[in-house]
Amino acid sequence: MNTWFLVAQILGVITICFEFASYQIKDKSKYFLCTGIGSLFWTSMFVSIGLATGIGTQLSLIIGATYSTIRNLVFWRIFSKNTPQSKEFGLNFLLVMILIALVAGVITVMNMPAQVRWMHILALIMAVSFVICQYLPGVHYVRIAVVVYAFAIILTQTPLNILYGDFRWNVMGILIELAKIASVVVFYARYRSEPKKPHLQFAKPSAL
């Protein structure tokens, strides 16, 4: 087995650890730092797979993971400073990130075979929703969004997304998304077990 492929699996496991840990964190800045580091390992995983199978096969995934890393680490700095200026910059940065996601997503969707295009349209809608919910106040928006987004991404990692008889599963990709879902389940289980748990209510978006 190719050495770089083995390295990719190790990086995938590290990614799972950071992704799981991030959804146990209530503080926004710490959440973004944790998930940002996880995204960095996620990017490295795709680079390693590319070195094993050809960078061209992973280029779109590398770009997407790099986008996620930059977004999370910038949001980390924004929420760490928590000043009017940083919030204004954060809102502008969020709009830029949404625009980039929409443009890149539409281009990707249009290049997909018609038979599986619906799957990628769903993933695009969920991706943009997740980016918005990441920035919204409170702990619940992002966790609900990531569960729905994870299910959409899992569809793209199954043979449903592969045509012409090449029925492979992206096992590590599925495990990473399942780790996010499991982390959210554990998070709310912890809420239920805390005697002084906060009410599961949503902060108003105007809190931005």
C-alpha positions in Angstrom: 0.0 0.0 0.0 1.3 3.5 -0.9 3.0 5.2 2.1 1.2 8.5 1.4 -2.2 6.7 1.5 -1.3 5.4 5.0 -0.2 8.9 6.1 -3.6 10.2 4.9 -5.4 7.7 7.1 -3.4 8.8 10.1 -4.2 12.5 9.3 -7.9 11.5 8.9 -7.9 10.0 12.4 -6.4 13.2 13.8 -9.0 15.2 11.9 -11.7 13.1 13.5 -10.3 13.8 17.0 -10.3 17.6 16.4 -13.8 17.6 14.8 -15.3 15.6 17.6 -13.7 17.9 20.2 -14.8 21.1 18.5 -18.5 20.4 19.0 -18.0 19.9 22.7 -16.8 23.5 23.0 -19.3 26.3 23.8 -17.0 29.2 23.5 -17.0 30.5 20.0 -13.3 31.5 19.7 -12.1 28.2 21.1 -14.5 26.3 18.9 -13.1 28.0 15.8 -9.5 27.4 16.9 -10.2 23.7 17.4 -12.1 23.2 14.2 -9.6 25.3 12.3 -6.7 23.0 13.4 -8.9 20.1 12.4 -9.4 21.6 9.0 -5.6 22.0 8.6 -5.1 18.3 9.2 -8.1 17.6 6.9 -6.3 19.6 4.1 -3.1 17.7 4.8 -5.1 14.4 4.5 -6.3 15.4 1.0 -2.8 16.4 0.0 -1.5 13.0 1.1 -4.1 11.2 -0.9 -3.2 13.4 -3.8 0.4 12.4 -3.5 -0.7 8.8 -3.5 -3.2 9.0 -6.4 -2.3 12.2 -8.2 -2.9 15.8 -7.0 -5.4 16.3 -9.8 -7.8 13.8 -8.3 -7.9 15.7 -5.0 -7.5 19.3 -6.1 -11.1 20.5 -5.5 -11.1 18.8 -2.1 -7.7 20.4 -1.2 -9.1 23.8 -2.2 -12.3 23.3 -0.2 -10.4 22.1 2.9 -8.0 25.1 2.6 -11.0 27.4 2.4 -12.4 25.8 5.5 -9.1 26.2 7.4 -8.7 29.9 6.5 -12.4 30.7 7.3 -12.2 29.0 10.7 -8.9 30.5 11.8 -10.0 34.0 10.7 -13.2 33.6 12.6 -11.1 32.5 15.6 -9.2 35.8 15.6 -12.4 37.8 15.1 -14.2 36.2 18.1 -11.0 36.3 20.2 -10.8 40.1 19.9 -14.6 40.6 20.1 -14.5 44.3 19.4 -16.9 46.4 17.3 -14.2 46.7 14.6 -13.5 42.9 14.6 -17.3 42.2 14.4 -17.7 44.5 11.4 -14.7 42.9 9.7 -16.1 39.5 10.6 -19.5 40.3 8.9 -17.7 41.5 5.8 -15.5 38.4 5.8 -18.5 36.2 6.2 -20.2 37.7 3.1 -17.0 37.2 1.1 -16.8 33.6 2.2 -20.5 33.0 1.2 -19.8 34.6 -2.2 -16.7 32.4 -2.7 -18.7 29.3 -1.6 -21.5 30.1 -4.0 -19.3 30.7 -7.0 -17.1 27.7 -6.5 -20.1 25.5 -5.6 -22.1 26.5 -8.7 -19.1 25.8 -11.0 -18.5 22.4 -9.3 -22.2 21.5 -9.6 -22.4 22.4 -13.3 -19.4 20.2 -14.0 -21.0 17.2 -12.3 -22.8 14.5 -14.3 -26.5 15.2 -14.6 -27.4 11.9 -12.7 -25.7 13.0 -9.5 -26.1 16.8 -9.8 -28.9 16.9 -7.3 -26.6 15.5 -4.6 -24.1 18.3 -5.1 -26.8 21.0 -5.2 -28.0 19.7 -1.8 -24.4 19.7 -0.5 -23.9 23.3 -1.7 -27.1 24.5 0.0 -26.1 22.8 3.2 -22.5 24.2 3.0 -23.6 27.8 2.6 -26.1 27.3 5.5 -23.4 25.9 7.6 -21.0 28.8 7.0 -23.8 31.2 8.0 -24.8 29.2 11.1 -21.1 29.0 12.2 -21.1 32.8 12.6 -24.5 33.2 14.2 -24.6 33.6 18.0 -25.3 30.7 20.4 -24.3 27.1 20.3 -27.3 25.5 18.6 -27.4 26.9 15.0 -24.0 25.5 14.1 -24.7 22.1 15.6 -28.0 21.7 13.8 -26.5 22.9 10.6 -23.4 20.6 10.8 -25.6 17.5 11.3 -27.6 18.2 8.2 -24.5 19.2 6.3 -22.7 16.0 7.4 -25.6 13.8 6.1 -25.4 15.7 2.7 -21.6 15.2 2.5 -21.9 11.5 3.4 -24.1 11.0 0.3 -21.2 12.3 -1.8 -18.8 9.8 -0.2 -20.8 6.7 -1.2 -21.1 4.8 -4.5 -24.2 6.9 -5.2 -21.9 9.6 -6.4 -19.7 7.3 -8.5 -20.8 6.3 -12.0 -19.8 3.7 -14.5 -19.4 0.8 -12.1 -16.6 2.2 -9.9 -18.3 1.5 -6.7 -15.9 2.7 -4.1 -16.6 4.1 -0.6 -14.6 7.0 0.9 -14.6 5.4 4.3 -12.4 8.0 6.0 -14.6 10.8 4.6 -17.7 9.1 6.0 -16.0 8.6 9.4 -15.1 12.3 9.7 -18.7 13.3 9.0 -20.1 10.7 11.4 -17.7 12.0 14.1 -19.3 15.4 13.8 -22.8 13.9 14.2 -21.7 11.8 17.1 -20.1 14.8 18.8 -23.3 16.8 18.5 -25.3 13.9 20.0 -22.8 13.7 22.9 -23.0 17.5 23.4 -26.7 17.4 23.9 -26.5 14.3 26.0 -24.2 16.3 28.3 -26.7 19.2 28.3 -29.4 16.8 29.6 -27.1 15.4 32.3 -26.2 18.9 33.7 -28.4 19.9 36.6 -28.0 23.6 35.8 -28.1 23.2 32.0 -29.1 26.3 30.0 -32.4 26.2 28.2 -32.1 25.0 24.7 -33.2 28.3 23.1 -31.7 30.2 20.2 -30.0 33.5 20.5 -31.4 36.2 18.3 -29.4 36.9 15.1 -29.5 40.6 16.0 -27.0 39.8 18.7 -24.3 40.2 16.1 
